[in-house]
Amino acid sequence: MIRKLGCLLGLILVLSLTAAAQDAPKAEVFGGYSYIRSDGESFHGWNASVAGNANNWFGIVGDFSGHYMSLDILGESFSTSIYTYTFGPRFSYRNNEKIVPFAHALFGGARLGASTTVAGITVSDSESGFASNVGGGLDWVASPSVAIRLIQADALIVRIAGSTSTDGRLSFGVVFRINR
């Protein structure tokens, strides 16, 4: 009798965990505006990510971004671009139907490009290296298929050519939720 009761309780537990996992969308696709402040300069750009959720609280994320800065000084043009591609785990807290906070630790690569135009001659160069985004954010669920990323704040760490920079990255945008 105790064995049957234990099996019944185990079955109920497994079924309740499956039901809880259904609260999370199967996948989430984010796209929006992003901003980095580095060495006193403002970089504006985009941020996109794709997350596959294994259950209600754990997912795997691929995060991609591009940021750009240009200056014109006395007829000379200087421009810089930073591209990142990072991957890793995301942990979400889905206790509320409308607000979903999350945290992630993502690791991958970065590509820094720079070009200058002097007297009509353009010279450019690029370097690749390590990148990580450690941070989190807050999504507001507008409907079962759409959420608004109110904020995503990350510490962006980039190591290229022996030099390391740590900058803040802010992103805002729309999340498309692909439900189960």
Protein Blocks (a to p, Z undefined) as FASTA:
>chain_A
ZZmmmmmmmmmmmmmmmmmmmmpcfbdcddddddddeehiacddddddddddfblmbccd
dddddddddddeehiacdddddddddddddddffbfkbccddddddddddddddddeehi
acddddddddddddddddddfbfkbccdfbacddddddeehiacddddddddddddddZZ
